[in-house]
Every structure is written in structure tokens, then in C-alpha cells.
Amino acid sequence: MNKDFPDSFIFASRLVVLFLVVALAYILRGILVPLLFAIIIAITLYPLCNLLEKWRLPRSAASILSVILASIFLSGLIYYIVNQVIVIGRDGQEIANSFGNIYDSIQKWLETKFGLEPGEITAQIREQVHNALSNAGTYISSAFSSAGGTLANVVLVPLYIFFFLYYRDFFKDFLIQANKSVPAKKIVAMMEKVYQVVQSYLLGLIIVMGIVAVLNTAGLLVMGLDYAWFFGILAAILILLPYIGIAIGSIIPALFALATMDSYWYALGVIGWFQVVQFLEGNFITPNIVGGKVSLNPLIAIISLLLGGMLFGLAGLVLAIPLVAVIKILFGMSEATQAFSFLIGVPGQEHLKKDSYQLLLDKHKVDQIAQEENNQEENNKVQESKRKVK
């Protein structure tokens, strides 16, 4: 194909195909999101299912039991969070009064510092509240439609997970038959690598979340904040949103501290401690536990988060990193897309040195000369074989 079409045409064709795939994913996001979650969870549960089968359970029973255990764990976590929210909500009036006092203090400070009349601030707030209430119907209808979709996914996702576990060899056979030009061993090796990356990332992430939850809670307990375990666990769960999770998780307990404690220093202390935990998580905890299994370019990771959020919303932020890691593996299996796999990966030290550009030029020049020599040798062999035939 390279001989018939210029490289620029081939590259443009790949970009068009990529655009069409992304557009189709956006159109089908309602179906794809639960399917993608089910695939990732099924890959994570595969070792458990395989272990149960080694204990001589039938595959159907092992698959069902794996889904049940995962559902119990997630249900327990959701119950704990909802229960704590209800308990905190019982003190809602006291918290609201505290925020009212805080608002009065801020209003007096703005009046003294900038000369803003209290009526101007109140008018702006009332205008914003009026705008929010005017759109309440839209919000409520969206909430009910979203709730309906969530209830449907509560049933469908476990069902998807069961079938992905139960029919896993069937799907492997399909992939081998769909890629007959590629050796079966290569397809199996690719699937094993995908399993390894997803499992290492998610299982490592769960361990990281546990460590971060303990660190968050310890800091909140030292400061004497109520519901420390709830806020610590909630912030740890938000690690599912890379780069911004802990930052968002620190705002909620900081506001709670501002409303319930006798000094704003507690709120600043919460934010400061959570930033320390975020530093430890990003530089020591995650690299040592998750390691280089994902190996994504940080710039590509950020772009993938933005694109995932645009395509699938909050679910896209959670799915972005493992999906891009899988795409990197798939791109690396074909010579036509190896350059894109290289782009997604982490730059090597040879790309970060002061004189790296010249070194890379020399390297590619040597590679090109070697390739030309190999081509010349092959041509000579062909010519020699033709002479022998004559």
C-alpha cells in the first residue's frame, strides 16, 4: 500500500478513521459506557474466577460467585457513603446557620474593603438562585432520566460481567478468527498483556486508595474533625479522577470544617494536609505500587482525561487511563500504528537530554543506512537467484 499511495494520504486516512471511531463512540456512549465498565471489571475479576475454577467449581458457578462478591463489596461501599451523608444531613440546620454566619462575615469584609453595599451582593445571589430555579424542571427531568439509566445499568453491568467471564474463551477464539493474518500466539500474548495492564492498574489503584484513605483520615482525626473516616474514604475514592480527585475531595471536608469548627485555620489545615497526601500519592505511593505498568505520557494522559470527559462525562474520566493503556498495547501490535503507540508511551531518557535532538538524528540516520543495506542485500539475492534460473 505504501508504494501505491503517498505517506501523507495514508496518515490522513488514519486520522479520518480515528475521527469516525470517536464520533461513533459518542453516539453510542449510552451502550458503550456500561460495556466498557463491565469489560474492565471482568478483567479485574478474572484471577478470582480462575481461582474458583481451580477449586473445581463449574465456570458458570465461578462466574456468578465472582460477580456476587464484587457486587457485595461495591454495595457495601455505596451503603456506607449514603448512610454517612444521611447522618451528616441530620445536622443540616446547624451547618446552614454556620454558613449563614460565615456569609455575614464575608459580606461585612467586602463592604469594608471594596465598598460593596450588602444589597448589591444579595441581589446578585438572588439572581443566580432565580436562574437556577428557572431551570429546575430541566434539572429534575435530567436527574430522573439519569436515575432510570443508572437503575438499568445496575442490572445490566453485572449481567455483562457474568457473560464476559463465562464466555471468555469464546471471545478469545473470535479475536483469533477475526485476525487470521496474525499468528494466534501473538493474539493470545496481546490479550494476556491487556489483562496484566488492566489488573495491575486497577488492583494497584485499590491498594493506593486504601493507603490514601488511612492517611486522609489520620490527618482529619488529629484535627478533631467529625466524620473523619467518611471524608477520608470519599477523597480516596475520588482518586479515580486522576490529577484532580484529591483536590476535589479536600474541598468538601474543608467546607465542613469551616462550618463546624471554631476557626478557619482548620479548613486551611484540611486543604494543606490533603495536598501533602496528594504529593505523597503522586510521587511515592502510586509509582511504587502501580509502577510502570500503564506507562503513559503525562501529556497524553491529561488529553485523554479531557476527551473522556467530553465523550462520556464523569464515567469518561474514570475510564480514560485504562482505555488509553489498552489502546497503546493494541497500537503496538501493528507496524502501521506503532508510531502512535510510541507517542502514547513515556519518553525515554534519550529524549530529555540537552543534545538529544542531534543524537536522535544520528540514530535514525544509522538505522536508515542499515535498512538501505538490508534492502540492497535482498535485491542482490533476488538478482543472483534470477541469474541461476537463467
C-alpha positions as CSV (number, residue, x, y, z in Angstrom):
1,M,0.0,0.0,0.0
2,N,2.9,2.4,0.7
3,K,4.0,2.0,-2.9
4,D,0.6,3.0,-4.3
5,F,-0.2,5.9,-2.0
6,P,1.9,8.7,-0.5
7,D,2.5,8.6,3.3
8,S,0.6,11.8,3.7
9,F,-2.5,10.2,2.2
10,I,-2.2,7.1,4.5
11,F,-1.7,9.3,7.6
12,A,-4.8,11.4,6.6
13,S,-6.8,8.2,6.1
14,R,-5.9,7.0,9.6
15,L,-7.0,10.3,11.1
16,V,-10.3,10.2,9.3
17,V,-10.9,6.6,10.6
18,L,-10.0,7.7,14.1
19,F,-12.4,10.7,13.9
20,L,-15.2,8.3,12.7
21,V,-14.5,5.9,15.6
22,V,-14.7,8.7,18.1
23,A,-17.9,10.1,16.6
24,L,-19.5,6.6,16.7
25,A,-18.4,6.2,20.3
26,Y,-20.0,9.5,21.2
27,I,-23.3,8.4,19.5
28,L,-23.3,5.0,21.2
29,R,-22.0,6.2,24.6
30,G,-25.1,5.0,26.4
31,I,-24.3,1.5,25.4
32,L,-20.6,1.7,25.4
33,V,-20.0,3.1,28.9
34,P,-21.6,0.2,30.8
35,L,-20.0,-2.3,28.4
36,L,-16.5,-0.8,29.0
37,F,-17.0,-0.8,32.7
38,A,-18.1,-4.4,32.5
39,I,-15.1,-5.4,30.5
40,I,-12.6,-3.7,32.8
41,I,-14.3,-5.2,35.9
42,A,-14.5,-8.6,34.3
43,I,-10.7,-8.5,33.6
44,T,-10.1,-7.5,37.2
45,L,-12.3,-10.4,38.4
46,Y,-10.6,-12.9,36.1
47,P,-8.0,-14.1,38.7
48,L,-10.7,-14.7,41.3
49,C,-12.9,-16.5,38.8
50,N,-9.9,-18.6,37.6
51,L,-9.1,-19.4,41.3
52,L,-12.6,-20.6,42.0
53,E,-12.5,-22.8,38.9
54,K,-9.2,-24.4,40.2
55,W,-11.2,-25.2,43.3
56,R,-13.3,-27.4,41.0
57,L,-16.3,-25.1,40.7
58,P,-18.0,-25.1,37.3
59,R,-17.3,-22.0,35.2
60,S,-20.9,-20.8,35.4
61,A,-20.8,-21.0,39.3
62,A,-17.4,-19.4,39.5
63,S,-18.5,-16.5,37.2
64,I,-21.7,-15.9,39.2
65,L,-19.9,-16.1,42.6
66,S,-17.3,-13.6,41.4
67,V,-20.0,-11.2,40.3
68,I,-21.8,-11.6,43.6
69,L,-18.7,-11.0,45.7
70,A,-17.9,-7.8,43.7
71,S,-21.5,-6.6,43.9
72,I,-21.5,-7.1,47.7
73,F,-18.2,-5.1,48.1
74,L,-19.5,-2.2,45.9
75,S,-22.9,-2.2,47.5
76,G,-21.3,-2.1,51.0
77,L,-19.2,0.9,50.0
78,I,-22.1,2.7,48.5
79,Y,-24.3,2.0,51.5
80,Y,-21.6,3.4,53.9
81,I,-21.3,6.6,51.9
82,V,-25.1,7.1,51.6
83,N,-25.6,6.3,55.2
84,Q,-22.9,8.9,56.3
85,V,-24.4,11.5,54.0
86,I,-27.8,10.9,55.7
87,V,-26.2,11.1,59.2
88,I,-24.4,14.4,58.3
89,G,-27.7,15.7,56.9
90,R,-29.3,15.5,60.3
91,D,-27.1,18.4,61.4
92,G,-28.0,20.3,58.3
93,Q,-29.8,23.2,60.1
94,E,-26.8,23.8,62.4
95,I,-24.4,23.7,59.4
96,A,-26.7,26.1,57.4
97,N,-26.6,28.5,60.4
98,S,-22.8,28.4,60.5
99,F,-22.6,29.1,56.8
100,G,-25.0,32.0,57.3
101,N,-22.7,33.5,59.9
102,I,-19.7,32.9,57.5
103,Y,-21.7,34.7,54.7
104,D,-22.4,37.7,57.0
105,S,-18.7,37.9,57.9
106,I,-17.7,37.8,54.2
107,Q,-20.3,40.4,53.4
108,K,-19.0,42.8,56.1
109,W,-15.5,42.3,54.9
110,L,-16.4,43.1,51.2
111,E,-18.3,46.2,52.4
112,T,-15.3,47.4,54.4
113,K,-12.7,46.5,51.8
114,F,-14.4,47.4,48.5
115,G,-17.3,49.5,49.5
116,L,-19.9,47.0,48.1
117,E,-23.3,47.5,49.6
118,P,-25.0,44.5,51.2
119,G,-28.0,44.9,48.9
120,E,-25.8,44.5,45.8
121,I,-24.3,41.2,47.0
122,T,-27.7,39.9,48.0
123,A,-29.2,40.9,44.6
124,Q,-26.5,39.1,42.7
125,I,-27.1,35.9,44.8
126,R,-30.9,36.1,44.4
127,E,-30.4,36.5,40.6
128,Q,-28.3,33.4,40.5
129,V,-30.8,31.5,42.6
130,H,-33.6,32.6,40.4
131,N,-31.8,31.4,37.3
132,A,-31.1,28.0,39.0
133,L,-34.8,27.6,40.0
134,S,-36.0,28.6,36.5
135,N,-34.1,25.6,35.1
136,A,-35.2,23.3,37.9
137,G,-37.6,21.5,35.6
138,T,-34.8,20.6,33.2
139,Y,-32.5,19.5,36.1
140,I,-35.2,17.3,37.6
141,S,-36.1,15.6,34.3
142,S,-32.4,15.0,33.6
143,A,-32.0,13.6,37.1
144,F,-34.9,11.2,36.6
145,S,-33.7,10.1,33.2
146,S,-30.2,9.6,34.6
147,A,-31.6,7.6,37.6
148,G,-33.5,5.4,35.2
149,G,-30.3,4.7,33.2
150,T,-28.4,4.1,36.5
151,L,-31.1,1.5,37.6
152,A,-30.9,-0.2,34.2
153,N,-27.1,-0.4,34.5
154,V,-27.3,-1.8,38.0
155,V,-28.9,-4.8,36.4
156,L,-27.1,-4.8,33.0
157,V,-23.5,-4.4,34.2
158,P,-23.4,-7.5,36.4
159,L,-25.0,-9.4,33.6
160,Y,-22.4,-8.2,31.1
161,I,-19.6,-9.1,33.6
162,F,-21.0,-12.6,34.0
163,F,-21.1,-13.2,30.3
164,F,-17.6,-11.8,29.7
165,L,-16.3,-14.2,32.4
166,Y,-18.3,-17.2,31.3
167,Y,-17.6,-16.8,27.5
168,R,-14.0,-15.5,27.8
169,D,-12.5,-18.4,25.7
170,F,-15.3,-17.9,23.1
171,F,-14.3,-14.2,22.8
172,K,-10.6,-15.2,22.5
173,D,-11.4,-17.6,19.7
174,F,-13.4,-14.8,17.9
175,L,-10.4,-12.4,18.1
176,I,-8.1,-15.1,16.7
177,Q,-10.5,-15.9,13.8
178,A,-11.0,-12.2,13.1
179,N,-7.2,-11.7,12.8
180,K,-6.2,-14.8,10.8
181,S,-3.3,-12.8,9.2
182,V,-1.7,-12.5,12.7
183,P,-0.4,-15.7,14.4
184,A,-2.7,-17.0,17.2
185,K,0.2,-16.9,19.7
186,K,0.6,-13.2,19.0
187,I,-3.1,-12.5,19.6
188,V,-3.1,-14.5,22.9
189,A,0.1,-12.7,24.0
190,M,-1.6,-9.4,23.3
191,M,-4.7,-10.3,25.3
192,E,-2.5,-11.5,28.2
193,K,-0.7,-8.2,28.2
194,V,-4.0,-6.3,28.2
195,Y,-5.2,-8.4,31.2
196,Q,-1.9,-7.7,33.0
197,V,-2.0,-4.0,32.5
198,V,-5.7,-3.6,33.5
199,Q,-5.4,-5.8,36.5
200,S,-2.1,-4.2,37.7
201,Y,-3.6,-0.7,37.3
202,L,-6.9,-1.4,39.0
203,L,-5.7,-3.7,41.8
204,G,-2.8,-1.3,42.4
205,L,-5.3,1.6,42.4
206,I,-7.4,-0.1,45.1
207,I,-4.3,-0.5,47.3
208,V,-3.4,3.1,46.7
209,M,-6.9,4.2,47.6
210,G,-6.7,2.3,50.9
211,I,-3.4,3.9,51.9
212,V,-4.6,7.4,50.9
213,A,-7.9,6.8,52.9
214,V,-5.9,6.0,56.0
215,L,-3.6,9.0,55.6
216,N,-6.5,11.4,54.9
217,T,-8.4,10.0,57.9
218,A,-5.4,10.2,60.2
219,G,-4.9,13.9,59.5
220,L,-8.6,14.7,60.0
221,L,-8.7,12.8,63.3
222,V,-5.7,14.7,64.5
223,M,-7.5,18.0,63.7
224,G,-10.6,16.7,65.6
225,L,-13.0,16.9,62.6
226,D,-16.2,14.9,62.8
227,Y,-16.9,12.1,60.3
228,A,-13.2,11.8,59.6
229,W,-13.4,8.3,58.1
230,F,-16.2,9.3,55.7
231,F,-14.3,12.3,54.4
232,G,-11.0,10.4,54.2
233,I,-12.6,7.5,52.3
234,L,-14.6,9.8,50.0
235,A,-11.4,11.7,49.0
236,A,-9.6,8.4,48.4
237,I,-12.4,7.2,46.1
238,L,-12.0,10.4,44.1
239,I,-8.5,9.2,43.1
240,L,-10.5,7.5,40.3
241,L,-10.4,11.0,38.8
242,P,-6.6,11.3,38.2
243,Y,-4.8,14.6,39.0
244,I,-7.9,16.4,40.3
245,G,-9.5,13.7,42.6
246,I,-7.8,14.5,45.9
247,A,-8.1,18.3,45.2
248,I,-11.8,18.0,44.8
249,G,-12.0,15.6,47.8
250,S,-10.3,18.2,50.0
251,I,-12.9,20.9,49.3
252,I,-15.8,19.1,50.9
253,P,-14.2,18.4,54.4
254,A,-12.6,21.9,54.2
255,L,-16.1,23.5,53.9
256,F,-17.4,21.2,56.6
257,A,-14.6,22.3,58.9
258,L,-15.3,25.9,58.0
259,A,-18.9,25.4,59.1
260,T,-18.4,23.3,62.2
261,M,-15.1,24.3,63.7
262,D,-14.3,27.5,65.7
263,S,-11.5,28.7,63.4
264,Y,-10.9,28.9,59.7
265,W,-7.4,27.5,60.3
266,Y,-9.0,24.1,60.5
267,A,-10.2,24.4,56.9
268,L,-6.8,25.6,55.8
269,G,-5.3,22.7,57.7
270,V,-7.5,20.2,55.8
271,I,-6.6,21.6,52.4
272,G,-2.9,21.7,53.4
273,W,-2.9,18.1,54.7
274,F,-4.7,16.8,51.6
275,Q,-2.2,18.5,49.4
276,V,0.6,16.7,51.3
277,V,-1.2,13.4,50.8
278,Q,-1.6,14.2,47.1
279,F,2.1,14.9,46.8
280,L,3.0,11.6,48.6
281,E,0.4,9.7,46.4
282,G,1.7,11.1,43.1
283,N,5.4,10.9,43.8
284,F,5.9,7.8,46.1
285,I,2.8,5.7,46.7
286,T,1.4,5.3,43.2
287,P,4.8,4.9,41.4
288,N,5.9,2.2,43.8
289,I,2.6,0.2,43.9
290,V,1.2,0.7,40.4
291,G,4.7,1.1,38.9
292,G,5.3,1.5,35.2
293,K,2.5,-1.0,34.1
294,V,0.5,1.7,32.4
295,S,3.5,3.8,31.2
296,L,1.5,6.7,29.7
297,N,2.9,10.0,28.5
298,P,1.5,12.5,31.2
299,L,0.5,15.0,28.4
300,I,-1.4,12.2,26.6
301,A,-3.0,11.2,29.9
302,I,-4.3,14.7,30.5
303,I,-5.6,15.0,27.0
304,S,-7.3,11.6,27.3
305,L,-9.0,12.7,30.5
306,L,-10.3,15.8,28.7
307,L,-11.5,13.8,25.8
308,G,-13.0,11.1,28.0
309,G,-14.9,13.7,30.0
310,M,-16.2,15.3,26.7
311,L,-17.3,11.9,25.3
312,F,-18.7,10.1,28.3
313,G,-18.9,12.6,31.1
314,L,-17.8,11.6,34.6
315,A,-17.6,7.9,33.5
316,G,-15.1,9.0,30.8
317,L,-12.8,10.5,33.4
318,V,-12.7,7.1,35.2
319,L,-12.3,5.0,32.0
320,A,-9.8,7.3,30.2
321,I,-6.5,6.0,31.7
322,P,-7.1,2.2,31.5
323,L,-8.6,2.6,28.0
324,V,-5.7,4.6,26.6
325,A,-3.3,2.0,28.2
326,V,-5.1,-0.8,26.3
327,I,-5.1,1.3,23.1
328,K,-1.3,1.7,23.5
329,I,-0.9,-2.1,23.6
330,L,-3.2,-2.6,20.5
331,F,-1.3,0.1,18.5
332,G,2.0,-1.6,19.4
333,M,0.9,-4.9,17.8
334,S,0.9,-3.5,14.2
335,E,3.6,-1.7,12.3
336,A,1.1,0.7,10.8
337,T,0.2,2.1,14.2
338,Q,3.4,1.6,16.2
339,A,4.2,5.3,15.9
340,F,1.0,6.1,17.7
341,S,1.9,3.6,20.4
342,F,5.3,5.3,20.8
343,L,3.6,8.7,21.1
344,I,1.3,7.5,23.9
345,G,4.2,6.0,25.8
346,V,6.5,7.6,28.3
347,P,9.5,9.5,26.6
348,G,12.9,7.8,27.3
349,Q,15.9,9.5,28.8
350,E,17.4,9.9,25.3
351,H,14.6,12.3,24.5
352,L,15.2,14.5,27.6
353,K,19.0,15.2,27.3
354,K,20.4,18.6,26.2
355,D,21.7,17.3,22.9
356,S,19.0,14.7,22.4
357,Y,17.8,16.0,19.1
358,Q,21.2,15.5,17.4
359,L,21.7,12.1,19.0
360,L,18.3,11.0,17.7
361,L,19.1,12.3,14.2
362,D,22.3,10.3,14.2
363,K,20.5,7.2,15.5
364,H,17.8,7.4,12.8
365,K,20.5,8.0,10.2
366,V,22.3,4.9,11.2
367,D,19.0,2.9,11.2
368,Q,18.2,4.2,7.7
369,I,21.7,3.2,6.4
370,A,21.3,-0.2,7.9
371,Q,17.8,-0.5,6.3
372,E,19.2,0.5,2.9
373,E,22.0,-2.0,3.2
374,N,19.5,-4.8,4.0
375,N,17.4,-3.8,1.0
376,Q,20.4,-3.9,-1.2
377,E,21.4,-7.3,0.1
378,E,17.9,-8.6,-0.6
379,N,18.0,-7.1,-4.1
380,N,21.3,-8.8,-4.8
381,K,20.0,-12.1,-3.6
382,V,17.0,-11.7,-6.0
383,Q,19.2,-10.8,-8.9
384,E,21.5,-13.8,-8.1
385,S,18.6,-16.2,-8.0
386,K,17.3,-14.9,-11.3
387,R,20.8,-15.5,-12.9
388,K,20.8,-19.0,-11.6
389,V,17.4,-19.7,-13.1
390,K,18.6,-18.4,-16.5
